Amino acid sequence: MIEQYLMLLGSVLGLALGFRVVEQLVPAEKGQPLGAWLFNLAYAPFVLAFALLTSLVLGPAFSFLYAQTGSGVLPAFAGEGSGAAALLLFAIVYALLWDFCQYWLHRLQHAVPFFWHTHKFHHHERAVNAATQSRQHPTSYVLATIAHVPVVVLLGPRTPHFIAAFLLFRLWGFVNHANVRIDLGPLTPFVAGPQWHRIHHSIRPEHRDRNFAILLPFIDRAFGTYYRPRPGEYPPTGIEGDEVPSLRAATIEPFQAWLAMACARPARRRRANAGQETGSGVP
């Protein structure tokens, strides 16, 4: 477990440093404060440890699912000894299913106040950069793990080739959040990129609740949340009217919000009951 954590942390820090060089060469937003990048870098070891702990705690539940589904509901078509074509096809199917599940989780986090508080910390980032991919509240990792259940049920314990897995689960988060001025052109509707995902983080009202997919923008097109950025469109990011909270405040904020929501429900119920009693006496 320690070795796995150190390898994960080393890859994240290495990618953050590599992307930092590119961000300095072709920045989408010039003059970003160094502190924003350093904060995300310093935060990464803690949230990665929590992510591994989550996988460890939920491991028995996934083992149970593996036992119940065997090799998955869908027919197995790529396994040990399969050719390159079969492995590539499996990676594509896996990416489509995984991104479909993550898309709906992402939409849920934006649409439902209870879940928004697990994601709000990520959107407070006013200087989106490659290291922003690590700026996730721990509760968001729990939800992401749970959202992976349909993939397990359909495909079983199989995972893509390690190269495809690296692209899906490690590299592309850095690509999407990179502060670089790169337009994917005709590939934009098919492959998520930094300009396309920056729209999702935009502070502007016309960009709100757009571009939820992590890998495949055509999922957004299918469900009416697609926004194709115009040439040179790199809007400011963050949450309008919200100050960036301290790390401590951001860490406990979801729990404070949920407690306030729980306390507000009895008060609303009492007001509703009082209104009904008042109305019942009217002839």
C-alpha positions in Angstrom: 0.0 0.0 0.0 2.8 2.4 0.9 4.6 1.5 -2.3 1.5 2.1 -4.4 0.9 5.4 -2.7 4.5 6.6 -3.4 4.3 5.6 -7.0 0.9 7.4 -7.4 2.3 10.5 -5.7 5.5 10.5 -7.7 3.6 10.3 -11.0 1.2 13.1 -10.0 4.1 15.4 -8.9 6.1 14.5 -12.0 3.2 15.3 -14.3 2.4 18.6 -12.5 6.0 19.7 -12.9 6.1 18.7 -16.6 2.8 20.5 -17.4 4.1 23.5 -15.5 6.8 23.9 -18.1 4.3 23.8 -20.9 2.0 26.2 -19.1 4.8 28.8 -18.9 5.5 28.5 -22.6 1.9 28.9 -24.0 -0.3 30.1 -21.1 -4.1 30.5 -21.6 -4.1 33.0 -18.7 -0.9 34.9 -18.1 0.3 35.9 -14.7 -1.3 33.2 -12.6 0.0 33.4 -9.0 2.6 30.7 -8.3 0.8 30.2 -4.9 -2.2 28.7 -6.6 -0.1 26.0 -8.3 1.9 25.3 -5.1 -1.2 25.0 -3.0 -2.6 22.3 -5.3 0.8 20.6 -5.3 0.9 20.6 -1.5 -2.7 19.4 -1.2 -2.1 16.4 -3.6 -0.4 14.1 -1.0 -3.3 14.3 1.4 -6.1 13.8 -1.1 -4.3 11.0 -2.8 -3.9 9.2 0.5 -7.6 9.6 1.1 -8.4 8.3 -2.4 -6.3 5.1 -1.7 -8.0 4.7 1.7 -11.4 5.0 0.0 -10.5 2.2 -2.4 -9.2 0.1 0.5 -12.4 0.6 2.6 -14.7 -0.1 -0.3 -12.6 -2.9 -1.6 -14.7 -5.7 0.0 -17.8 -4.3 -1.6 -16.2 -4.4 -5.0 -14.9 -7.9 -4.3 -18.5 -8.9 -3.6 -19.6 -7.4 -6.9 -16.8 -9.2 -8.8 -17.9 -12.5 -7.3 -21.6 -11.9 -8.2 -21.0 -10.7 -11.8 -18.0 -12.9 -12.7 -16.5 -11.5 -15.8 -19.3 -8.9 -16.1 -22.7 -8.7 -17.7 -21.3 -7.9 -21.1 -19.6 -10.7 -23.0 -15.8 -10.9 -22.5 -14.0 -10.0 -25.7 -10.5 -9.0 -24.5 -8.4 -10.8 -22.0 -4.9 -12.2 -21.5 -3.3 -12.9 -24.8 -5.8 -10.8 -26.8 -4.5 -8.9 -29.8 -4.0 -5.2 -30.1 -7.3 -4.6 -31.9 -9.3 -6.4 -29.1 -7.4 -4.5 -26.4 -8.0 -1.2 -28.1 -11.7 -1.9 -28.5 -12.0 -2.9 -24.9 -10.3 0.4 -23.8 -12.8 2.4 -26.0 -15.8 0.5 -24.5 -14.3 1.0 -21.0 -13.7 4.7 -21.5 -17.2 5.2 -22.9 -18.9 3.5 -19.9 -16.7 5.1 -17.4 -17.1 8.6 -18.8 -20.9 8.1 -19.1 -21.1 7.3 -15.3 -18.8 10.1 -14.4 -20.8 12.5 -16.6 -24.0 11.8 -14.7 -22.2 12.0 -11.3 -20.7 15.4 -12.4 -24.2 16.7 -13.4 -25.6 15.5 -10.1 -22.9 17.4 -8.2 -23.9 20.6 -10.0 -27.7 20.1 -9.9 -28.3 18.9 -6.4 -27.2 21.2 -3.5 -26.3 18.2 -1.2 -23.8 16.9 -3.8 -22.6 20.3 -4.9 -20.9 20.7 -1.6 -18.6 17.8 -2.5 -17.5 19.5 -5.6 -17.5 23.2 -4.7 -13.9 23.2 -3.5 -12.8 22.2 -7.0 -14.6 25.1 -8.6 -13.3 27.7 -6.3 -10.1 27.6 -8.3 -9.6 31.0 -9.9 -6.3 30.1 -11.6 -7.1 26.8 -13.3 -3.9 24.9 -14.0 -2.8 21.3 -14.5 -2.4 20.7 -10.7 -6.1 21.7 -10.2 -7.0 18.1 -11.0 -5.8 17.3 -7.5 -8.0 20.0 -5.9 -10.9 17.6 -5.0 -12.7 17.3 -1.7 -12.3 13.8 -0.2 -16.1 13.2 -0.4 -15.9 13.7 -4.2 -13.5 10.7 -4.4 -16.0 8.6 -2.4 -18.8 9.5 -4.9 -16.5 8.8 -7.9 -15.7 5.4 -6.5 -19.4 4.6 -6.1 -20.1 5.9 -9.6 -17.7 3.2 -10.8 -20.1 0.4 -9.7 -22.0 0.2 -13.1 -18.7 -0.3 -14.9 -17.8 -3.1 -12.6 -21.2 -4.8 -13.0 -20.9 -4.6 -16.8 -17.3 -5.3 -17.3 -16.2 -7.2 -14.2 -12.7 -6.8 -12.7 -11.1 -6.3 -16.1 -9.3 -2.9 -16.7 -7.8 -1.5 -19.8 -4.2 -2.0 -20.8 -1.9 0.0 -18.5 -1.2 2.6 -21.2 -4.9 3.2 -21.7 -5.5 3.2 -17.9 -2.7 5.8 -17.5 -4.4 8.0 -20.1 -7.8 7.7 -18.6 -7.2 7.9 -14.9 -3.9 9.8 -14.5 -2.9 11.9 -17.5 -6.2 13.4 -18.8 -7.1 15.2 -15.6 -3.9 17.2 -16.1 -4.6 17.8 -19.8 -8.2 19.1 -19.1 -7.0 21.6 -16.4 -3.8 22.7 -18.0 -3.4 26.5 -18.3 -2.4 26.3 -22.0 -3.7 28.0 -25.1 -4.2 24.9 -27.3 -7.3 24.5 -29.5 -8.0 21.0 -30.6 -9.9 22.3 -33.6 -12.1 19.6 -35.4 -11.3 17.1 -32.6 -13.1 19.3 -30.0 -16.5 17.5 -30.2 -14.8 14.1 -29.7 -11.8 14.6 -27.3 -11.9 16.8 -24.2 -9.2 19.4 -24.0 -8.0 22.3 -21.8 -10.0 25.0 -23.7 -13.2 22.9 -23.8 -12.9 22.0 -20.1 -12.1 25.6 -19.1 -15.6 26.5 -20.2 -16.9 24.2 -17.5 -14.9 26.2 -14.9 -15.9 29.6 -16.4 -17.3 32.3 -14.1 -19.5 33.6 -17.0 -23.3 32.8 -16.8 -23.5 31.5 -20.4 -21.0 28.8 -19.6 -22.8 27.5 -16.4 -23.5 23.8 -16.3 -21.8 23.0 -19.6 -19.1 20.5 -20.6 -19.4 17.8 -17.9 -17.7 14.9 -19.6 -14.1 14.1 -18.7 -13.0 12.4 -21.9 -15.7 12.4 -24.5 -17.5 15.7 -25.3 -20.1 13.9 -27.5 -21.7 12.7 -24.3 -22.5 16.4 -23.6 -23.8 16.8 -27.1 -26.1 13.8 -26.6 -27.6 15.3 -23.4 -27.8 19.0 -24.3 -24.9 20.3 -22.1 -22.3 20.8 -24.9 -20.7 24.2 -25.5 -18.0 24.6 -28.1 -15.6 27.4 -27.2 -15.0 30.0 -29.8 -11.5 30.6 -31.2 -9.5 32.4 -28.5 -12.2 32.0 -25.8 -10.5 31.4 -22.5 -12.8 32.9 -19.8 -11.9 33.6 -16.2 -12.7 30.8 -13.7 -14.0 30.4 -10.2 -17.4 30.9 -8.5 -18.9 34.3 -8.9 -19.4 36.1 -5.6 -17.6 33.5 -3.5 -14.3 34.1 -1.8 -11.8 31.3 -2.0 -12.0 29.6 1.4 -9.1 28.6 3.5 -8.1 24.9 3.4 -9.6 24.2 6.8 -12.9 25.9 5.8 -13.0 24.1 2.5 -12.4 20.8 4.2 -15.3 21.1 6.7 -17.6 23.1 4.5 -19.6 20.1 3.1 -20.3 18.8 6.6 -21.3 22.2 7.9 -23.6 22.7 4.9 -25.2 19.2 5.3 -25.8 19.9 9.0 -27.4 23.3 8.2 -29.6 21.5 5.6 -30.6 18.9 8.1 -31.5 21.5 10.8 -33.5 23.5 8.2 -35.8 20.7 7.3 -37.7 20.6 10.7 -38.0 24.4 10.6 -39.5 24.2 7.1 -41.9 21.5 8.2 -43.0 23.5 11.3 -43.7 26.5 9.1 -45.6 24.4 6.6 -47.7 22.8 9.4 -48.4 26.3 10.9 -49.5 27.5 7.5 -51.9 24.6 7.1 -53.4 25.1 10.6 -53.9 28.8 9.9 -55.6 28.1 6.6 -57.9 25.4 8.1 -59.6 28.0 10.2 -60.6 30.2 7.2 -64.3 29.7 6.3 
